[in-house]
Amino acid sequence: MKLDQLKKGFWGYKKASVYEYITMMEEEFSEKLAEKVTEQKKQEEEYRTQITSLEEELSRVRKELEEQKKEQMNVAAALMEAVRYKDELQQEAQEKMQEERAAWEKKLEEGAKELNGYQKQIAKVREMVQGLLQSMDAKSEEVEMQIQTVKAACPRHNMTLFERNQTEEA
């Protein structure tokens, strides 16, 4: 029923018609309200289901986040341990290198001293050999001069025998 369908009387609208209209409107609104309430309850259930699902998802994501944080902490700890280990290895390597270098330098120094000793010995041997050669040269010149003196003083026939013996010995 619509407002223009209300029956009019002498003094305005008839009460029964107005009551009937109000009742009809009330029923119509009650149906709509009941539909809205049902729809709201349905939406409320959907929202509750969705909230529960989102809370579960949030809980799962939080757990994953905690696990990732733990993994990151483990990775960070492992990296720090690796860096510390690398530093230790570098320090050990440097110390070992310094020790080896010191030992090498000591051996090098000892080798240089030994070479210097050999060089001095060689110089002494050269001087001795040179002195001996000079002495031998001087003696051989002296002997040669004596031979020439003896040759000149001796008759010729005796020298040929002496010269033959020297060539046979040589």
Residue pairs with C-beta under 8 A, 6 or more apart in sequence:
1 20
1 21
1 24
3 21
6 13
6 14
6 17
6 18
6 21
7 13
7 14
7 16
7 17
8 14
151 159
154 162
